[in-house]
Amino acid sequence: MRRRNEPETDPVTGKPFSTRRMLDCYDQGAERFGWPAMLPAPGSVREGEWLIGIGMAASLRGNFTVEAQARVRLEADGRATVECDMTDIGTGTYTILAQTAGEMLGLPVADVTVRLGDTDFPPSAGSGGSFGAGSAASAVMLACEDILGELALRMNAAPEELSLHDGCVSAGGRQVALADLVRGEPIVAMGKTGPGKESKRTSQASHGAQFVEVAVNAVTGETRVRRMLGVFDVGRVLNRKTATSQITGGMAWGVAYALSEEGIVDTRTGAFVNPDFGEYHVAVNADIPQLEVHFIEEIDDSANPAGAKGVGELGISGAGAAVANAIYNATGVRVRDFPVTLDKLLAGLPAV
């Protein structure tokens, strides 16, 4: 059904997609997960008193590039410094921006200093909305391009002729150390990015597909997520480890969202009846199975200069739905409001 309804253009706006690898996410996810050619009938697979089911769901998160600036300084000793007021709340901004500048300037990450979170620095994207990495990294890239232009002038070459590696610049058969080209005075450049024509011309989003296996106890209604796998299309993967970490966290969140997290409000007073983590259960290690995260990488040149699309919020998109679909396949009980607690399953469970 999903394949037959895969759109060629954005069904809401009619715009062409910048990139969309949803079908590839389905294919690779199904293969890695072991999705059967014929889905078992709901409630038909048992292991003792446990009902076993599988489910999947699609994930989508719109991609946004916001205004961001960054200052890059190639120091007199050939090292680089990156400055912007971007934040790092554990999402790996320091690492990603150091990698970006290092790759552009041919420097190891250890030779790039990243300074963030100071309002004296150029204003950047901030952390939120899944737009931080792509926007800030693009600003750094543009600043580095200006530095490369200056280095090309000093090498009497075109920028595209330069080859930078190990702190040296090569062009036209010459190789010169960056520190020698800087000539004792730092080269400073500003990069600035923001939404452009491509963001208006195309429909941009990150995509994914998530697959889940659950076991539901036919006596108690307890649900256990036994395995979970996701395949995601996020444009250029700036850092595989940090991207995987963010998606993994989102998937874990999705399990808790589907099974236990519920804010109960007293409608008379507007106060939360369960205002603590004793009665509002956030998933912990014992609740989460081994999670697998995979990426289909295609640089999206329409998204931003970095070619990267949003990662942060994509992991939770579709995760809860995949769990609910697996519960239906296990039990035949379709629950349409989260969380899927025991009381919503017990009355409809098949006989043991």
C-alpha positions in Angstrom: 0.0 0.0 0.0 2.8 2.4 0.9 4.6 1.7 -2.4 1.4 2.2 -4.5 0.9 5.6 -2.7 4.4 6.9 -2.9 4.1 10.3 -4.4 6.2 11.7 -7.3 5.8 15.3 -6.0 4.7 16.8 -2.7 1.0 16.0 -2.5 0.3 19.1 -0.5 2.2 21.8 -2.4 2.9 20.1 -5.7 6.6 21.0 -5.4 9.3 18.5 -6.5 11.2 16.8 -3.7 14.8 17.9 -3.2 15.7 14.3 -2.5 13.4 11.6 -1.2 14.7 8.0 -0.6 11.7 6.7 1.2 11.3 3.6 -1.0 15.0 2.8 -0.4 14.4 3.1 3.4 11.5 0.6 3.0 13.7 -1.8 1.0 16.8 -1.7 3.1 14.8 -1.7 6.4 12.7 -4.7 5.3 15.8 -6.7 4.2 17.8 -5.9 7.4 14.8 -6.6 9.7 13.7 -9.7 7.9 10.2 -8.6 7.0 8.3 -11.6 5.6 6.8 -11.8 2.2 3.4 -12.4 3.8 2.6 -10.7 7.1 1.2 -13.2 9.7 -2.4 -12.7 10.6 -2.9 -10.7 13.8 -2.7 -12.9 17.0 -1.5 -15.9 15.1 2.1 -16.1 16.3 2.7 -17.4 19.8 5.5 -18.3 22.1 3.8 -19.8 25.1 1.6 -17.1 26.7 3.4 -14.4 24.6 1.8 -13.1 21.4 4.4 -12.0 18.9 3.9 -9.3 16.3 5.8 -7.0 13.9 5.0 -3.6 12.6 6.5 -0.7 10.7 5.9 3.0 10.1 7.3 5.8 8.0 9.2 8.8 9.5 9.3 12.3 8.1 10.6 15.5 9.4 10.6 18.7 7.4 14.0 20.2 6.7 14.7 23.9 7.4 17.8 26.0 6.9 17.8 29.2 9.1 20.0 32.2 9.1 23.4 31.4 10.6 26.8 33.1 10.6 30.2 31.8 11.5 33.7 33.3 11.7 36.7 31.2 10.7 40.2 32.4 11.4 43.3 30.7 9.9 45.9 31.4 12.5 49.5 32.4 12.0 50.6 28.9 13.0 48.4 27.3 10.4 45.7 26.2 12.8 42.1 27.3 12.6 39.5 28.8 15.0 35.8 28.7 14.4 33.5 31.0 16.3 29.7 31.4 16.4 27.1 31.7 19.2 25.7 28.2 18.3 25.1 25.9 21.3 26.1 22.3 21.9 23.5 20.6 24.1 25.1 17.2 23.6 24.3 17.0 19.9 27.9 17.1 18.8 28.1 20.7 17.5 31.8 21.1 18.5 32.8 18.0 16.7 30.8 18.6 13.6 32.0 22.2 13.1 35.6 21.1 13.8 35.3 18.4 11.2 33.7 20.8 8.6 36.5 23.3 8.9 39.2 20.6 9.1 38.0 19.0 5.9 37.7 22.3 4.1 41.1 23.5 5.1 43.0 20.2 5.1 43.6 20.2 8.9 43.2 17.4 11.4 40.4 18.0 13.9 43.0 18.5 16.6 44.2 21.6 14.8 40.7 23.2 14.8 39.5 25.1 17.9 35.7 25.6 18.0 34.3 28.4 20.3 30.6 28.5 20.9 27.9 30.0 23.1 29.1 33.6 23.4 26.9 36.5 22.2 30.1 38.3 21.2 30.4 35.7 18.4 28.5 35.8 15.1 24.8 34.9 15.5 24.0 31.3 14.5 21.1 28.9 14.3 20.8 27.6 17.9 19.8 24.1 18.9 16.3 23.2 18.0 14.0 22.3 15.1 16.6 19.9 13.6 18.2 22.9 11.8 21.3 23.5 13.9 23.9 21.3 12.3 23.0 22.0 8.7 22.8 25.7 9.1 25.9 26.2 11.3 28.0 23.8 9.2 27.0 25.6 6.0 28.1 29.0 7.5 31.4 27.5 8.4 31.8 26.0 4.9 31.1 29.4 3.3 33.7 31.1 5.5 36.2 28.4 4.6 35.5 28.9 0.9 36.5 32.6 1.3 39.7 31.5 3.0 40.4 29.1 0.2 40.0 31.9 -2.3 42.6 34.0 -0.5 45.0 31.0 -0.3 44.5 30.5 -4.1 45.5 34.0 -4.8 48.7 33.5 -2.7 49.4 30.3 -4.6 48.7 32.0 -7.9 46.1 29.3 -8.7 42.4 28.9 -9.0 40.5 27.6 -5.8 39.5 24.4 -7.6 43.2 23.7 -8.3 44.1 23.6 -4.6 44.7 20.4 -2.7 44.9 20.8 1.1 46.1 18.1 3.4 48.2 17.7 6.6 48.5 21.5 7.0 49.9 22.0 3.5 48.5 23.5 0.3 49.4 22.0 -3.1 48.8 23.5 -6.6 50.7 23.6 -9.9 53.4 21.3 -8.7 54.1 23.4 -5.6 53.5 22.5 -1.9 53.5 25.2 0.8 52.7 24.9 4.5 49.6 26.8 5.6 51.6 28.7 8.2 53.9 30.0 5.5 51.0 31.1 3.3 49.4 33.0 6.2 52.5 35.1 6.5 52.2 36.0 10.2 48.8 37.6 9.9 45.6 35.5 10.4 43.2 35.2 7.5 39.7 35.8 8.8 36.5 35.2 6.9 32.8 35.3 7.7 30.2 32.9 6.4 26.5 33.5 6.3 23.7 31.3 5.2 19.9 31.2 5.3 16.8 30.0 3.4 17.2 30.6 -0.3 15.4 30.0 -3.6 15.8 26.2 -3.3 13.9 26.1 -0.1 10.9 27.7 -1.9 11.2 25.7 -5.1 11.5 22.3 -3.6 9.9 20.2 -0.8 12.6 19.3 1.7 12.4 16.7 4.4 14.3 13.9 6.1 12.7 10.4 5.7 12.9 7.0 7.3 11.3 3.7 8.0 11.1 2.0 11.3 10.5 -1.7 12.0 9.6 -3.2 15.4 9.0 -6.7 16.9 7.0 -6.9 20.1 5.8 -9.6 22.5 2.5 -9.0 24.3 1.6 -11.3 27.3 -1.8 -12.8 26.6 -2.5 -13.0 30.4 -1.3 -9.6 31.7 -1.2 -7.4 28.5 2.4 -6.5 29.2 4.2 -5.3 26.1 7.9 -5.8 25.5 9.7 -4.4 22.5 12.1 -7.1 21.5 13.9 -5.4 18.6 13.7 -2.2 16.6 15.5 -1.1 13.4 15.4 2.1 11.4 16.8 3.2 8.1 17.0 7.0 7.4 17.6 9.4 4.6 19.1 12.6 6.0 21.2 13.9 3.1 24.9 14.2 3.9 25.7 12.5 7.2 28.0 15.0 8.9 29.1 12.6 11.6 27.9 9.1 11.7 28.4 8.5 15.4 26.6 11.6 16.6 23.8 11.2 14.0 23.3 7.6 15.1 23.3 8.6 18.7 20.5 11.2 18.1 18.4 8.7 16.1 18.9 6.0 18.7 17.7 8.4 21.4 14.7 9.4 19.4 13.7 5.7 18.9 14.0 5.1 22.6 11.8 8.1 23.2 9.3 6.7 20.8 9.0 3.4 22.7 8.3 5.3 25.9 5.9 7.6 24.1 4.0 4.6 22.8 3.9 2.5 26.0 4.2 4.5 29.1 4.5 8.3 29.0 1.2 10.0 29.8 0.6 13.4 31.4 -2.7 13.2 33.3 -4.3 16.5 33.8 -7.0 17.4 36.4 -9.6 19.1 34.1 -11.0 21.0 37.1 -7.7 22.7 38.1 -5.4 22.2 35.1 -2.8 20.6 37.4 -0.9 17.5 36.5 -2.0 14.5 38.6 1.3 12.7 38.0 3.9 15.4 38.3 6.9 13.1 38.9 8.9 10.3 37.3 7.4 7.8 39.7 4.1 7.8 37.8 5.3 9.3 34.5 7.6 6.5 33.3 10.4 7.5 30.9 12.1 4.5 29.3 15.3 3.3 30.9 17.8 0.7 29.7 15.7 -2.2 30.9 12.8 -1.1 28.7 14.8 -0.7 25.5 16.0 -3.5 23.2 19.0 -3.4 21.0 18.3 -0.6 18.5 19.8 -0.6 15.0 20.2 2.6 13.0 21.3 2.8 9.3 21.5 5.6 6.9 21.0 6.0 3.1 23.3 8.8 2.3 22.6 11.1 -0.6 24.0 14.7 -0.5 21.0 17.1 -0.8 22.4 20.2 -2.6 19.1 21.9 -2.4 18.9 21.7 1.4 21.9 23.9 2.2 25.5 24.3 1.2 26.4 21.4 3.5 24.0 19.1 1.8 22.7 17.9 5.2 19.1 17.5 6.3 17.7 17.5 9.8 18.4 14.5 12.1 17.5 15.4 15.7 13.7 14.9 15.6 13.5 12.3 12.9 14.2 9.3 15.2 10.9 9.7 17.2 8.8 10.4 14.1 7.0 7.1 13.3 8.6 5.2 16.2 5.5 5.1 18.3 3.3 4.2 15.3 5.6 1.3 14.5 5.2 0.0 18.0 1.4 0.3 17.9 1.3 -1.5 14.5 3.4 -4.3 15.9 1.0 -4.6 18.9 -1.9 -4.9 16.6 -0.2 -7.6 14.6 0.5 -9.4 17.8 -2.9 -9.2 19.4 -5.5 -8.0 16.8 -6.3 -5.1 19.1 -6.0 -1.7 17.4 -5.3 1.1 19.9 -5.5 4.6 18.5 -4.4 6.7 21.5 -1.1 6.7 23.3 0.2 5.3 25.5 -0.8 1.7 24.8 -1.3 0.6 28.4 -2.5 -2.8 29.7 -6.1 -1.7 30.3 -6.5 -0.9 26.6 -5.4 -4.4 25.6 -6.8 -6.8 28.1 -10.4 -6.9 27.0 -9.5 -7.7 23.4 -6.7 -10.2 23.9 -7.3 -13.7 22.4 -7.7 -16.6 24.8 -4.6 -18.2 26.2 
